[in-house]
Each structure stands twice: as structure tokens, then as C-alpha cells.
């Protein structure tokens, strides 16, 4: 009987995860890149902006671009975030070849336009790994699934 309950519980967990009903864990900006947050579905607040470069890549028909989430609008602390490119909800519009900070345009999960001056809540899965060459360096980023304008 207990094996049956465990199987049902596991099945329910998978269904909830796949349906998008899983609740993200709120994490303070400075805590996101800690090892215990690797593979964790979380939320963090800040300001989105372009970095010195914006790298985009395609995986399975989806194109994502790496931009920065900073704690303050002009802050030095930042976390890399990968956002799906497009014109839909929780996506960023394609950047022109020559872009400025003002070129970054995103849509929130409810369709509002987001600019670098708007505070947002990023929801997604954190990835933290130790660099293979320099073990004192941690690579940290968030695969974004939802952007909420605050």
C-alpha cells in the first residue's frame, strides 16, 4: 500500500511541475549564486539590462539571449539571465546589430512593456557550477521562464 502512495505522490509532483503550477522559492539577490540554489526554481527581483555583449543561441527551435539582472538600476552586482527572444509574453524583442541600453525591450508575463528602468521579478531555474579551469570561480545564471513587472 505505501508503495502505491509513493508512486501516486511522485506522479502528482511530476504533473504539478510540468503544468507550471510549481511555486518558485523567493531568493535574495546576493544569495542566488550559492551552490545550494543549483537547479532550483526560484524568483529574484532586480533590473534587466544589456551587458557589454549580448550572446544569443538557438536550442531546439527556441532562441535565448543572455542579458543581465542587476540589483539596482545602475548597480555593479549582476546575474546573467537567459531570456527567450520574441515578441510574446516573458520574452525580449530581438536587438538591432548596433544597440544601446535603451534598445532592450521586453514583455512581462501579463504583456506589459518592460524597459531597463522597470523593476522586475525574474522566475526561472538557477544554474550554478564551478568553473572547470578555475575552481574558485562560479558560473551562475538563470534560465528565465517568467518575467513580472513590479
N, C-alpha and C positions, 0 to 999 in steps of 0.2 A: 504493500500500500504506500509506503513512504517513497519508494522508487517512482511510483506513478505521480505523486505530488511534486517531487523534484523535477520530473520531466515536464509537467504542466507549468511549473514555475519558470523553468528555463524557456519554454516556448513563449510564455507571456512576456518575458523580458526581451526576447528577440523581436516579437511583434511590436512592442512599445518602442524599441529602438528604431526599427525600420519605419514606423509610422510617423516619426518626428515628434512624438509626444514626450520623449526623454527631456527632463529639465536640466538645463546647464547649471553647473556649480559656479556661483559668482566668485571671482578671484581678484584680489587687489593687483593693480598694475605691476608693482615690483615683485610679485610672487609668481607670475605666470611661468617664467622660465626655470623654475625649480624642477628637479628631476621627478618628483612625485606627481607632477602635472602632465607628464608624458602620456599621450593617448587619452587625455581627459577631456570630456565635453564640458566646456566652460564658457563663462561670459566675462568680459572685461570692458571697461569704459575708457575712452580717450578720443583723440582726434586723428582722422585719416589724412595722409599727405603723400605726395610723391617723394621718393628719395633721390639721390644723385642719379641713379638709373632705375628704370622700371623694366624688369625682365618678365616676359610672358612666355608661356609654353602651353602646348596642347596635349591633352591626355584623353584618349577615348572620345574625341569629338567635343570635349569641353576645354575652353581656353581660359587659363587663370593667369593673373598678373600679381607680382609681388610689389606691394606698397608698404608704407609704414603706418603704424599706430603709435602716436606719441601721447604721453600722459597729459601734457599741456599743449596749447596751440603752437607755441614756439619752443617747446621743450627739447632737450638733448636726449632724454631717455626715449627709446623706441623699441618696438617689437615688429618683426616682419609679419605681414599678413598676406595670404593669398586669396584674392577675390576673383570670382568668375567674371569674365568680360562679357558685356552685352548691354542691352537697354532695359532689361527687366528688373524685377524686384531683387534687392540684395546683390546687385551687380554694378560694375563700373563701366562707363562708356569707354570705347577704345580711345586711346590718347593719340593726338597727332604726332608725326615724326619729331617735330620740334615743339616741346611742351614746356609749360611753366606750372607753378603750383596751382594757379587758378584754372588750369586745363582739366584738373581732376574733377570729374562729375560722377556721382554715384546715386543709386536709388536705394531707399530704405525698404524694409520688408512690407511697408504699407504704401509704397510708391512715391514717397516724398523725395525731393531732390536734396542731396547732401553735398556740401562743399567743405573744404578744409577748415572752415571756421565753425562748423557744427560739431557739437559733442555727440558721440555715438556710443552704442553698446554693441560690441562685436560678440557673436556667438559662433563657436566652432570648436574644432578639435586641436588641442595644443600638441606640438611635436617638439620634444627636446632630446637632443642626442649629443654625446661628447664627440668632438672632432677627432677623427682617426689619426691625424698627424700631431695635433697639439691637444693633449688630454686636459689641459686647464681651460680650454675654450669650449663653450657650449653653444651649439647651433639650436636656435629656438625660433619657431614660427607657429602661426595659427592658420589652419585651413578653415576659411570662413564659410559658414552655411547661412548666416542671417546677420543683417545689419539693421539696428534700430536707431532712429534719430531721437535724441533726448531733448 
